[in-house]
């Protein structure tokens, strides 16, 4: 999971930089680059959701069991 989170963090940083670039009118290459980042985000969405599903299930189990966790209790 730790490797997956590091990969996700790196992906987000790259996508963030790519998506914050301003595309000027007539800048076809810039537009294609921006669209490439959008497609990468779309393609990565399902894998990211699947990666976090076990964590969501654990959180729900803790809620049902009335166990509360503080952010300080979590070692991320």
Backbone atoms as SQL, in Angstrom:
CREATE TABLE atoms (id INTEGER PRIMARY KEY, chain TEXT, resi INTEGER, resn TEXT, atom TEXT, x REAL, y REAL, z REAL);
INSERT INTO atoms VALUES
  (1, 'A', 1, 'UNK', 'N', 0.832, -1.199, 0.000),
  (2, 'A', 1, 'UNK', 'CA', 0.000, 0.000, 0.000),
  (3, 'A', 1, 'UNK', 'C', 0.868, 1.251, 0.000),
  (4, 'A', 2, 'UNK', 'N', 1.988, 1.201, 0.726),
  (5, 'A', 2, 'UNK', 'CA', 2.856, 2.379, 0.813),
  (6, 'A', 2, 'UNK', 'C', 3.412, 2.755, -0.562),
  (7, 'A', 3, 'UNK', 'N', 3.821, 1.760, -1.334),
  (8, 'A', 3, 'UNK', 'CA', 4.323, 2.019, -2.685),
  (9, 'A', 3, 'UNK', 'C', 3.211, 2.606, -3.546),
  (10, 'A', 4, 'UNK', 'N', 2.015, 2.063, -3.422),
  (11, 'A', 4, 'UNK', 'CA', 0.878, 2.570, -4.191),
  (12, 'A', 4, 'UNK', 'C', 0.588, 4.024, -3.846),
  (13, 'A', 5, 'UNK', 'N', 0.694, 4.374, -2.569),
  (14, 'A', 5, 'UNK', 'CA', 0.447, 5.758, -2.160),
  (15, 'A', 5, 'UNK', 'C', 1.530, 6.688, -2.684),
  (16, 'A', 6, 'UNK', 'N', 2.765, 6.212, -2.693),
  (17, 'A', 6, 'UNK', 'CA', 3.855, 7.028, -3.238),
  (18, 'A', 6, 'UNK', 'C', 3.644, 7.240, -4.737),
  (19, 'A', 7, 'UNK', 'N', 3.253, 6.179, -5.438),
  (20, 'A', 7, 'UNK', 'CA', 2.964, 6.293, -6.870),
  (21, 'A', 7, 'UNK', 'C', 1.818, 7.266, -7.114),
  (22, 'A', 8, 'UNK', 'N', 0.778, 7.174, -6.295),
  (23, 'A', 8, 'UNK', 'CA', -0.370, 8.066, -6.438),
  (24, 'A', 8, 'UNK', 'C', 0.036, 9.515, -6.186),
  (25, 'A', 9, 'UNK', 'N', 0.842, 9.736, -5.162),
  (26, 'A', 9, 'UNK', 'CA', 1.301, 11.086, -4.852),
  (27, 'A', 9, 'UNK', 'C', 2.089, 11.665, -6.026),
  (28, 'A', 10, 'UNK', 'N', 2.982, 10.869, -6.594),
  (29, 'A', 10, 'UNK', 'CA', 3.771, 11.319, -7.739),
  (30, 'A', 10, 'UNK', 'C', 2.869, 11.617, -8.939),
  (31, 'A', 11, 'UNK', 'N', 1.901, 10.740, -9.176),
  (32, 'A', 11, 'UNK', 'CA', 0.948, 10.941, -10.272),
  (33, 'A', 11, 'UNK', 'C', 0.178, 12.251, -10.090),
  (34, 'A', 12, 'UNK', 'N', -0.291, 12.498, -8.879),
  (35, 'A', 12, 'UNK', 'CA', -1.054, 13.710, -8.592),
  (36, 'A', 12, 'UNK', 'C', -0.195, 14.952, -8.809),
  (37, 'A', 13, 'UNK', 'N', 1.048, 14.898, -8.378),
  (38, 'A', 13, 'UNK', 'CA', 1.935, 16.044, -8.554),
  (39, 'A', 13, 'UNK', 'C', 2.152, 16.345, -10.038),
  (40, 'A', 14, 'UNK', 'N', 2.384, 15.312, -10.830),
  (41, 'A', 14, 'UNK', 'CA', 2.598, 15.492, -12.264),
  (42, 'A', 14, 'UNK', 'C', 1.325, 16.025, -12.934),
  (43, 'A', 15, 'UNK', 'N', 0.197, 15.416, -12.606),
  (44, 'A', 15, 'UNK', 'CA', -1.077, 15.854, -13.195),
  (45, 'A', 15, 'UNK', 'C', -1.396, 17.285, -12.777),
  (46, 'A', 16, 'UNK', 'N', -1.128, 17.614, -11.527),
  (47, 'A', 16, 'UNK', 'CA', -1.412, 18.963, -11.030),
  (48, 'A', 16, 'UNK', 'C', -0.622, 20.007, -11.814),
  (49, 'A', 17, 'UNK', 'N', 0.647, 19.742, -12.025),
  (50, 'A', 17, 'UNK', 'CA', 1.475, 20.676, -12.798),
  (51, 'A', 17, 'UNK', 'C', 0.949, 20.771, -14.229),
  (52, 'A', 18, 'UNK', 'N', 0.649, 19.633, -14.830),
  (53, 'A', 18, 'UNK', 'CA', 0.165, 19.621, -16.206),
  (54, 'A', 18, 'UNK', 'C', -1.174, 20.303, -16.384),
  (55, 'A', 19, 'UNK', 'N', -2.030, 20.199, -15.370),
  (56, 'A', 19, 'UNK', 'CA', -3.365, 20.774, -15.485),
  (57, 'A', 19, 'UNK', 'C', -3.429, 22.242, -15.068),
  (58, 'A', 20, 'UNK', 'N', -2.380, 22.745, -14.434),
  (59, 'A', 20, 'UNK', 'CA', -2.377, 24.157, -14.058),
  (60, 'A', 20, 'UNK', 'C', -1.720, 25.032, -15.125),
  (61, 'A', 21, 'UNK', 'N', -1.140, 24.414, -16.148),
  (62, 'A', 21, 'UNK', 'CA', -0.575, 25.186, -17.250),
  (63, 'A', 21, 'UNK', 'C', -1.693, 25.868, -18.024),
  (64, 'A', 22, 'UNK', 'N', -1.477, 27.109, -18.348),
  (65, 'A', 22, 'UNK', 'CA', -2.445, 27.855, -19.139),
  (66, 'A', 22, 'UNK', 'C', -2.270, 27.501, -20.608),
  (67, 'A', 23, 'UNK', 'N', -3.368, 27.199, -21.258),
  (68, 'A', 23, 'UNK', 'CA', -3.343, 26.890, -22.689),
  (69, 'A', 23, 'UNK', 'C', -3.860, 28.119, -23.429),
  (70, 'A', 24, 'UNK', 'N', -2.977, 28.701, -24.191),
  (71, 'A', 24, 'UNK', 'CA', -3.341, 29.890, -24.957),
  (72, 'A', 24, 'UNK', 'C', -4.117, 29.485, -26.209),
  (73, 'A', 25, 'UNK', 'N', -4.930, 30.388, -26.696),
  (74, 'A', 25, 'UNK', 'CA', -5.693, 30.129, -27.914),
  (75, 'A', 25, 'UNK', 'C', -4.728, 29.831, -29.060),
  (76, 'A', 26, 'UNK', 'N', -4.999, 28.749, -29.770),
  (77, 'A', 26, 'UNK', 'CA', -4.162, 28.343, -30.894),
  (78, 'A', 26, 'UNK', 'C', -2.991, 27.457, -30.509),
  (79, 'A', 27, 'UNK', 'N', -2.802, 27.194, -29.216),
  (80, 'A', 27, 'UNK', 'CA', -1.690, 26.350, -28.751),
  (81, 'A', 27, 'UNK', 'C', -2.128, 24.891, -28.776),
  (82, 'A', 28, 'UNK', 'N', -2.045, 24.296, -29.946),
  (83, 'A', 28, 'UNK', 'CA', -2.503, 22.925, -30.135),
  (84, 'A', 28, 'UNK', 'C', -1.712, 21.950, -29.274),
  (85, 'A', 29, 'UNK', 'N', -0.383, 22.092, -29.252),
  (86, 'A', 29, 'UNK', 'CA', 0.441, 21.175, -28.464),
  (87, 'A', 29, 'UNK', 'C', 0.115, 21.271, -26.977),
  (88, 'A', 30, 'UNK', 'N', -0.091, 22.496, -26.491),
  (89, 'A', 30, 'UNK', 'CA', -0.462, 22.677, -25.086),
  (90, 'A', 30, 'UNK', 'C', -1.809, 22.054, -24.770),
  (91, 'A', 31, 'UNK', 'N', -2.742, 22.184, -25.705),
  (92, 'A', 31, 'UNK', 'CA', -4.069, 21.590, -25.526),
  (93, 'A', 31, 'UNK', 'C', -3.988, 20.072, -25.483),
  (94, 'A', 32, 'UNK', 'N', -3.202, 19.500, -26.387),
  (95, 'A', 32, 'UNK', 'CA', -3.042, 18.040, -26.420),
  (96, 'A', 32, 'UNK', 'C', -2.383, 17.556, -25.134),
  (97, 'A', 33, 'UNK', 'N', -1.405, 18.291, -24.637),
  (98, 'A', 33, 'UNK', 'CA', -0.745, 17.907, -23.389),
  (99, 'A', 33, 'UNK', 'C', -1.731, 17.940, -22.226),
  (100, 'A', 34, 'UNK', 'N', -2.527, 18.992, -22.146),
  (101, 'A', 34, 'UNK', 'CA', -3.532, 19.115, -21.087),
  (102, 'A', 34, 'UNK', 'C', -4.558, 17.984, -21.174),
  (103, 'A', 35, 'UNK', 'N', -5.011, 17.697, -22.378),
  (104, 'A', 35, 'UNK', 'CA', -5.979, 16.612, -22.567),
  (105, 'A', 35, 'UNK', 'C', -5.363, 15.269, -22.181),
  (106, 'A', 36, 'UNK', 'N', -4.080, 15.108, -22.425),
  (107, 'A', 36, 'UNK', 'CA', -3.393, 13.882, -22.012),
  (108, 'A', 36, 'UNK', 'C', -3.431, 13.701, -20.507),
  (109, 'A', 37, 'UNK', 'N', -3.247, 14.795, -19.765),
  (110, 'A', 37, 'UNK', 'CA', -3.333, 14.719, -18.305),
  (111, 'A', 37, 'UNK', 'C', -4.753, 14.382, -17.851),
  (112, 'A', 38, 'UNK', 'N', -5.746, 14.969, -18.507),
  (113, 'A', 38, 'UNK', 'CA', -7.141, 14.662, -18.169),
  (114, 'A', 38, 'UNK', 'C', -7.452, 13.186, -18.418),
  (115, 'A', 39, 'UNK', 'N', -6.967, 12.665, -19.530),
  (116, 'A', 39, 'UNK', 'CA', -7.194, 11.248, -19.834),
  (117, 'A', 39, 'UNK', 'C', -6.491, 10.354, -18.816),
  (118, 'A', 40, 'UNK', 'N', -5.292, 10.742, -18.397),
  (119, 'A', 40, 'UNK', 'CA', -4.556, 9.956, -17.407),
  (120, 'A', 40, 'UNK', 'C', -5.310, 9.920, -16.081),
  (121, 'A', 41, 'UNK', 'N', -5.888, 11.062, -15.690),
  (122, 'A', 41, 'UNK', 'CA', -6.679, 11.112, -14.452),
  (123, 'A', 41, 'UNK', 'C', -7.894, 10.196, -14.580),
  (124, 'A', 42, 'UNK', 'N', -8.584, 10.288, -15.713),
  (125, 'A', 42, 'UNK', 'CA', -9.758, 9.441, -15.936),
  (126, 'A', 42, 'UNK', 'C', -9.375, 7.960, -15.877),
  (127, 'A', 43, 'UNK', 'N', -8.272, 7.612, -16.527),
  (128, 'A', 43, 'UNK', 'CA', -7.845, 6.213, -16.565),
  (129, 'A', 43, 'UNK', 'C', -7.402, 5.705, -15.200),
  (130, 'A', 44, 'UNK', 'N', -6.893, 6.583, -14.375),
  (131, 'A', 44, 'UNK', 'CA', -6.371, 6.178, -13.068),
  (132, 'A', 44, 'UNK', 'C', -7.461, 6.123, -11.999),
  (133, 'A', 45, 'UNK', 'N', -8.603, 6.726, -12.247),
  (134, 'A', 45, 'UNK', 'CA', -9.654, 6.852, -11.240),
  (135, 'A', 45, 'UNK', 'C', -10.109, 5.507, -10.687),
  (136, 'A', 46, 'UNK', 'N', -10.405, 4.551, -11.550),
  (137, 'A', 46, 'UNK', 'CA', -10.909, 3.261, -11.074),
  (138, 'A', 46, 'UNK', 'C', -9.874, 2.537, -10.227),
  (139, 'A', 47, 'UNK', 'N', -8.618, 2.537, -10.675),
  (140, 'A', 47, 'UNK', 'CA', -7.557, 1.865, -9.911),
  (141, 'A', 47, 'UNK', 'C', -7.384, 2.509, -8.538),
  (142, 'A', 48, 'UNK', 'N', -7.515, 3.821, -8.494),
  (143, 'A', 48, 'UNK', 'CA', -7.389, 4.528, -7.221),
  (144, 'A', 48, 'UNK', 'C', -8.558, 4.188, -6.302),
  (145, 'A', 49, 'UNK', 'N', -9.752, 4.146, -6.851),
  (146, 'A', 49, 'UNK', 'CA', -10.920, 3.767, -6.049),
  (147, 'A', 49, 'UNK', 'C', -10.761, 2.364, -5.480),
  (148, 'A', 50, 'UNK', 'N', -10.283, 1.447, -6.288),
  (149, 'A', 50, 'UNK', 'CA', -10.081, 0.061, -5.848),
  (150, 'A', 50, 'UNK', 'C', -9.023, 0.010, -4.745),
  (151, 'A', 51, 'UNK', 'N', -7.981, 0.824, -4.892),
  (152, 'A', 51, 'UNK', 'CA', -6.897, 0.839, -3.910),
  (153, 'A', 51, 'UNK', 'C', -7.410, 1.273, -2.534),
  (154, 'A', 52, 'UNK', 'N', -8.361, 2.201, -2.500),
  (155, 'A', 52, 'UNK', 'CA', -8.857, 2.717, -1.232),
  (156, 'A', 52, 'UNK', 'C', -10.059, 1.945, -0.682),
  (157, 'A', 53, 'UNK', 'N', -10.610, 1.019, -1.438),
  (158, 'A', 53, 'UNK', 'CA', -11.794, 0.275, -0.985),
  (159, 'A', 53, 'UNK', 'C', -11.558, -0.463, 0.336),
  (160, 'A', 54, 'UNK', 'N', -10.436, -1.195, 0.514),
  (161, 'A', 54, 'UNK', 'CA', -10.229, -1.869, 1.808),
  (162, 'A', 54, 'UNK', 'C', -10.170, -0.883, 2.976),
  (163, 'A', 55, 'UNK', 'N', -9.600, 0.283, 2.750),
  (164, 'A', 55, 'UNK', 'CA', -9.546, 1.293, 3.800),
  (165, 'A', 55, 'UNK', 'C', -10.944, 1.798, 4.138),
  (166, 'A', 56, 'UNK', 'N', -11.774, 2.010, 3.132),
  (167, 'A', 56, 'UNK', 'CA', -13.156, 2.435, 3.359),
  (168, 'A', 56, 'UNK', 'C', -13.913, 1.377, 4.163),
  (169, 'A', 57, 'UNK', 'N', -13.702, 0.112, 3.829),
  (170, 'A', 57, 'UNK', 'CA', -14.379, -0.969, 4.545),
  (171, 'A', 57, 'UNK', 'C', -13.930, -1.031, 6.003),
  (172, 'A', 58, 'UNK', 'N', -12.639, -0.813, 6.239),
  (173, 'A', 58, 'UNK', 'CA', -12.123, -0.813, 7.606),
  (174, 'A', 58, 'UNK', 'C', -12.724, 0.330, 8.409),
  (175, 'A', 59, 'UNK', 'N', -12.819, 1.489, 7.805),
  (176, 'A', 59, 'UNK', 'CA', -13.401, 2.644, 8.479),
  (177, 'A', 59, 'UNK', 'C', -14.862, 2.380, 8.826),
  (178, 'A', 60, 'UNK', 'N', -15.604, 1.792, 7.900),
  (179, 'A', 60, 'UNK', 'CA', -17.008, 1.464, 8.169),
  (180, 'A', 60, 'UNK', 'C', -17.125, 0.460, 9.310),
  (181, 'A', 61, 'UNK', 'N', -16.249, -0.543, 9.338),
  (182, 'A', 61, 'UNK', 'CA', -16.266, -1.525, 10.416),
  (183, 'A', 61, 'UNK', 'C', -15.976, -0.852, 11.758),
  (184, 'A', 62, 'UNK', 'N', -15.026, 0.063, 11.768),
  (185, 'A', 62, 'UNK', 'CA', -14.723, 0.785, 13.003),
  (186, 'A', 62, 'UNK', 'C', -15.910, 1.639, 13.447),
  (187, 'A', 63, 'UNK', 'N', -16.608, 2.251, 12.508),
  (188, 'A', 63, 'UNK', 'CA', -17.788, 3.049, 12.851),
  (189, 'A', 63, 'UNK', 'C', -18.881, 2.171, 13.448),
  (190, 'A', 64, 'UNK', 'N', -19.119, 1.021, 12.822),
  (191, 'A', 64, 'UNK', 'CA', -20.144, 0.099, 13.318),
  (192, 'A', 64, 'UNK', 'C', -19.783, -0.377, 14.725),
  (193, 'A', 65, 'UNK', 'N', -18.496, -0.572, 14.960),
  (194, 'A', 65, 'UNK', 'CA', -18.040, -1.026, 16.271),
  (195, 'A', 65, 'UNK', 'C', -17.893, 0.120, 17.264),
  (196, 'A', 66, 'UNK', 'N', -18.220, 1.317, 16.811),
  (197, 'A', 66, 'UNK', 'CA', -18.134, 2.524, 17.630),
  (198, 'A', 66, 'UNK', 'C', -16.724, 2.786, 18.140),
  (199, 'A', 67, 'UNK', 'N', -15.760, 2.497, 17.313),
  (200, 'A', 67, 'UNK', 'CA', -14.359, 2.771, 17.630),
  (201, 'A', 67, 'UNK', 'C', -13.968, 4.040, 16.881),
  (202, 'A', 68, 'UNK', 'N', -13.460, 5.006, 17.639),
  (203, 'A', 68, 'UNK', 'CA', -13.086, 6.286, 17.039),
  (204, 'A', 68, 'UNK', 'C', -11.574, 6.381, 16.971),
  (205, 'A', 69, 'UNK', 'N', -11.101, 6.894, 15.863),
  (206, 'A', 69, 'UNK', 'CA', -9.675, 7.116, 15.701),
  (207, 'A', 69, 'UNK', 'C', -9.414, 8.594, 15.483),
  (208, 'A', 70, 'UNK', 'N', -8.398, 9.058, 16.105),
  (209, 'A', 70, 'UNK', 'CA', -7.945, 10.427, 15.908),
  (210, 'A', 70, 'UNK', 'C', -6.856, 10.398, 14.837),
  (211, 'A', 71, 'UNK', 'N', -6.730, 11.458, 14.084),
  (212, 'A', 71, 'UNK', 'CA', -5.694, 11.530, 13.049),
  (213, 'A', 71, 'UNK', 'C', -4.309, 11.297, 13.644),
  (214, 'A', 72, 'UNK', 'N', -4.133, 11.661, 14.889),
  (215, 'A', 72, 'UNK', 'CA', -2.841, 11.446, 15.535),
  (216, 'A', 72, 'UNK', 'C', -2.569, 9.968, 15.811),
  (217, 'A', 73, 'UNK', 'N', -3.623, 9.164, 15.884),
  (218, 'A', 73, 'UNK', 'CA', -3.469, 7.734, 16.106),
  (219, 'A', 73, 'UNK', 'C', -2.978, 7.016, 14.854),
  (220, 'A', 74, 'UNK', 'N', -3.191, 7.619, 13.702),
  (221, 'A', 74, 'UNK', 'CA', -2.845, 7.005, 12.438),
  (222, 'A', 74, 'UNK', 'C', -1.404, 7.329, 12.071),
  (223, 'A', 75, 'UNK', 'N', -0.678, 6.330, 11.670),
  (224, 'A', 75, 'UNK', 'CA', 0.704, 6.549, 11.220),
  (225, 'A', 75, 'UNK', 'C', 0.710, 6.401, 9.717),
  (226, 'A', 76, 'UNK', 'N', 0.742, 7.530, 9.045),
  (227, 'A', 76, 'UNK', 'CA', 0.694, 7.534, 7.592),
  (228, 'A', 76, 'UNK', 'C', 2.060, 7.908, 7.067);
